[in-house]
Amino acid sequence: MSKRPLHIPSSTRFKSKLVSVSAGTFICKADGYSYRAEKAFSCLVMPQVGDTVLLFRDEETTYITEILKREKLQHVEIAVSSISISSEEEMRFEAGSAINTFAPEANVVISEVSVLSRVLHLRSELFNSVVNTVQAFVTHLHMKNSSVTQQVEEHVEMQCGSSRKVVKGSDIYNIKDQITIAEGQVKIDAQQINMG
């Protein structure tokens, strides 16, 4: 009974080490021999040099089907044309430093939003600083707070179709100058008006 050479494994599935990547081709080494491999469609995470991978070999092609081990967990890249994630229960995304999302269009339907933030930083390339992604993200925003403090050093501008403000207690303005421009009527309805 003759012995098979080492570079043709007795099994169609075997472990290997990814040593280099060139133009979408993955070069793997096992038992001292090199293998050219492609990433299998089911292997969503992009393999990196140094990974221990599982190879599947048929008559024509060798595929990386799984990443078994990564020495240093650094960047993980998922490369697909589109992706859909669904969860029956809670879905969490946590990051130690930042979460960055870039998309030309965002369609989001959320029934209830709770935002806890130390700093909310909105940045846009539009000249009037109307944040296009936030406009597409939220068409109706309902905020309910027990206490809100807002400190603005320069300028606050609000543009809306209509505005309504209901205050249960006192509404106090401490301002240097006030300008009210109305195309229709200005109505002040109070039991007592003190000016001066």
C-alpha positions in Angstrom: 0.0 0.0 0.0 1.6 3.3 -1.1 1.7 6.3 1.1 0.0 9.5 -0.1 2.2 12.7 -0.4 1.8 15.2 2.5 0.6 18.0 0.2 -2.6 15.9 -0.7 -4.3 15.5 2.7 -6.1 12.2 3.3 -9.1 14.2 4.4 -10.8 16.9 2.3 -11.0 19.1 5.4 -7.8 20.1 7.3 -6.3 22.9 9.5 -3.9 25.4 8.0 -2.2 28.7 8.8 -2.9 31.7 6.6 0.5 33.2 5.7 -0.3 35.8 3.0 -3.1 37.4 1.0 -2.6 38.6 -2.6 -5.4 39.8 -4.9 -8.2 38.0 -3.2 -6.2 34.7 -3.0 -5.3 33.3 0.4 -2.0 31.5 0.7 -2.1 28.9 3.5 0.5 26.5 4.8 0.0 23.0 6.3 2.5 20.3 6.9 5.2 22.3 5.1 3.1 22.7 1.9 1.4 25.8 0.4 -2.2 25.9 -0.7 -4.0 28.6 -2.7 -7.5 29.1 -1.3 -10.6 31.2 -1.8 -12.9 32.4 1.0 -16.1 30.2 1.1 -19.4 32.2 0.9 -20.4 30.9 4.3 -17.2 32.3 5.9 -18.5 35.8 6.5 -15.5 37.1 8.5 -12.6 38.1 6.3 -9.5 35.9 7.1 -6.3 37.7 8.1 -2.7 36.7 8.0 -1.8 34.6 11.0 -5.3 33.0 11.3 -5.6 29.3 11.8 -8.3 28.3 9.2 -10.2 25.2 8.2 -9.7 24.4 4.5 -12.0 22.3 2.4 -10.5 20.8 -0.7 -12.3 19.3 -3.8 -11.0 18.4 -7.2 -10.9 22.0 -8.5 -10.7 24.5 -5.6 -9.5 24.9 -2.0 -11.8 27.0 0.2 -11.4 28.6 3.6 -14.6 27.5 5.3 -13.9 28.7 8.9 -11.6 30.8 11.0 -10.7 28.6 13.9 -8.3 30.9 15.8 -7.0 34.4 15.6 -3.9 35.2 17.6 -4.8 38.9 18.3 -8.4 39.9 18.1 -8.1 43.1 16.2 -10.3 44.3 13.4 -13.0 42.0 12.2 -14.3 42.6 8.7 -17.5 41.1 7.3 -17.6 41.3 3.5 -20.9 40.6 1.9 -23.1 42.5 -0.7 -25.9 42.9 1.9 -26.6 41.7 5.4 -29.7 41.2 7.5 -29.6 40.7 11.3 -32.8 39.9 13.2 -33.2 39.1 16.8 -36.3 37.8 18.8 -35.0 39.6 21.9 -32.7 42.5 22.7 -29.8 43.4 20.3 -26.8 45.1 21.8 -23.9 46.9 20.1 -21.1 48.0 22.4 -17.8 49.6 21.6 -14.9 50.6 23.8 -14.1 53.8 21.9 -16.6 54.6 19.0 -19.4 53.3 16.8 -19.2 54.7 13.3 -22.0 54.2 10.8 -21.8 55.6 7.2 -24.6 55.2 4.7 -26.0 57.3 1.8 -29.6 56.5 3.0 -31.0 55.3 6.3 -34.5 54.0 6.8 -35.2 53.3 10.4 -38.5 52.5 12.2 -38.3 52.5 15.9 -41.4 52.5 18.2 -39.6 53.8 21.3 -36.3 55.6 21.6 -34.3 56.0 24.8 -31.0 58.0 24.4 -28.5 58.4 27.2 -25.6 60.5 26.2 -22.8 62.4 27.8 -22.1 64.4 24.5 -24.2 64.5 21.4 -22.0 65.6 18.5 -23.7 66.2 15.2 -21.5 67.0 12.2 -22.6 67.6 8.6 -21.0 68.9 5.4 -24.1 70.9 4.5 -23.7 74.7 4.7 -26.6 75.4 7.0 -25.7 72.6 9.4 -29.0 70.8 8.9 -28.0 67.3 9.6 -29.3 65.3 6.6 -28.8 61.9 8.2 -30.7 62.8 11.3 -33.6 64.2 9.2 -33.8 60.9 7.4 -33.3 59.0 10.6 -36.1 60.6 12.7 -39.2 62.1 11.2 -41.0 62.5 14.5 -39.1 62.9 17.8 -40.9 62.7 21.1 -38.8 63.7 24.2 -40.1 63.3 27.7 -37.8 64.5 30.5 -38.0 65.3 34.1 -35.3 68.0 33.9 -33.4 69.5 30.9 -30.6 71.9 31.1 -29.4 73.5 27.8 -26.4 75.9 27.7 -25.7 77.6 24.4 -22.9 80.1 24.0 -23.6 81.4 20.5 -26.9 80.8 18.7 -29.9 78.6 18.7 -32.2 78.4 15.7 -35.4 76.4 15.4 -37.4 76.1 12.2 -40.7 74.2 12.3 -44.2 74.2 10.9 -45.8 75.0 14.2 -44.7 75.1 17.8 -46.6 74.7 21.0 -45.2 75.1 24.5 -47.1 74.1 27.6 -45.6 75.1 31.0 -47.2 74.0 34.3 -45.2 76.4 36.4 -43.3 79.5 35.5 -41.7 80.3 32.2 -38.8 82.7 32.8 -36.6 84.3 30.1 -33.5 86.2 31.1 -32.4 87.8 27.8 -30.5 90.9 26.6 -32.6 91.6 23.5 -35.8 90.0 22.2 -37.2 90.3 18.7 -40.6 88.9 17.7 -41.5 88.8 14.1 -45.0 87.6 13.1 -46.8 87.7 9.8 -50.2 87.3 11.5 -51.2 88.4 15.0 -49.4 88.2 18.3 -51.7 87.4 21.1 -50.8 87.6 24.8 -53.6 86.3 27.1 -52.9 86.8 30.9 -54.6 87.9 34.1 -51.9 90.4 34.7 -49.2 91.9 32.4 -46.2 93.7 34.1 -43.8 95.5 31.7 -41.0 97.6 32.9 
